[in-house]
Amino acid sequence: MSFNTFGHVFRFTTWGESHGPAIGAVVDGCPPGIPLTEADIQPWLDQRRPGTSRFTTQRQEPDQVRILSGVFEGRTTGTPISLMIENVDQRSKDYSEVAKAYRPGHADYAYDAKYGFRDYRGGGRSSARETASRVAAGAVARLVVSEVTITAWVEAIGGDAIDPANFDVDEIGRNPFFCPDAVAAARWETLVDAARKSGSSLGAVVACAATGVPAGWGAPLYAKLDAELAAACMGINAVKGVEIGDGFAAATLRGEDNADPMRPGVDGPEFLANHAGGIAGGIATGQPVTLRVAFKPTSSILTPVATIAPDGAATEIATKGRHDPCVGIRGVPVVAAMVALVLADQKLLHRAQCGTTIG
Ligand SMILES: Cc1cc2nc3c(=O)[nH]c(=O)nc-3n(C[C@H](O)[C@H](O)[C@H](O)COP(=O)(O)O)c2cc1C
């Protein structure tokens, strides 16, 4: 009943806190025989690692992953895969003010209300340090769905969006924002710098596309592929919205404009549009699976905000310590990991019921 586990067949459980000795994940249900080493996981963790640019938190964590179990002679054995990442750069004194007052927008008050006792150092379990464990588990999931290509990027920061005409997938890895539009990335340097220097923070929209998902993955009704993706991404820290395909914009369209017309193709049906984001009836259609994720602005800011102390007294808090000025940036590898984890689970579910991994 404590909800640290996600998935049905391909399941993972995360553990650990921001300022404990280590964090990690246990991946269970992974098929045996898949070649897996730490080198398969590390590049994805390096994408999420803090301290890589002035646009992210300056906490210096190497985020080196160790595989403790579930792999023998370089291949998965089918037993639980335990992944561990040590915390090496904790500065608990930075968080003394968080012990004395709740950060509005963060989980401090809610954790106290529920548990009556909280590890306030760096936010404890509510810190997005936890998302490193998801990225490590996601790296294993990617090997299970090697037929799928998952690409994620930042589409907007602080309401300033990319120009789709400038979209260049190779640009995503060239700037510190995971931005596919070089012109927007240049603007965002000024935007994020200004927010950080003024003691404020910005929200962001992260987009993700998974290509190569075979028609047929997913499930009707109670484990719809869109519902699973939404749950996976809503479960990421600071996420306040998820859209599949056109999402809320679909509600403004007429039926004929929102339909994804079909025609016969060489390898099965061809679709002339993808408003549905590659999912119909909870099941993949074979089109790219597309989604958008809304990240709120970082709650821990230097600008003072009215709040209360744990004894109920009125006060205000200006959060020092090291924080991301825009959490959506480092949210990109986390979104991609969660999509991989859902797809791996759905692939194995499809095989369990239908006896095949393709539709
Ligand atoms: C990659 C990443 C980094 C984050 N870094 C911070 C941070 O430095 N400071 C902060 O206040 N919140 C940060 N957050 C968000 C908090 O973890 C989150 O707001 C908090 O746990 C409350 O949960 P909620 O926003 O989902 O309600 C981060 C989120 C992500 C995804």
The ligand as an ORCA input file, in Angstrom:
! r2SCAN-3c Opt
* xyz 0 1
  C      14.383     16.439    -12.701
  C      13.653     17.181    -11.623
  C      14.344     18.031    -10.773
  C      13.692     18.727     -9.761
  N      14.400     19.591     -8.978
  C      13.746     20.344     -8.067
  C      14.453     21.340     -7.323
  O      15.655     21.538     -7.496
  N      13.748     22.050     -6.409
  C      12.389     21.883     -6.212
  O      11.793     22.573     -5.401
  N      11.719     20.962     -6.923
  C      12.348     20.194     -7.824
  N      11.645     19.264     -8.550
  C      10.203     19.094     -8.301
  C       9.867     18.491     -6.936
  O      10.499     17.234     -6.750
  C       8.342     18.352     -6.807
  O       7.738     19.573     -7.113
  C       7.935     17.941     -5.398
  O       8.316     16.596     -5.162
  C       6.427     18.041     -5.160
  O       5.741     17.159     -6.009
  P       4.710     17.664     -7.114
  O       5.286     18.896     -7.731
  O       4.667     16.515     -8.093
  O       3.411     17.940     -6.444
  C      12.283     18.550     -9.566
  C      11.584     17.708    -10.441
  C      12.249     17.025    -11.466
  C      11.474     16.139    -12.390
*
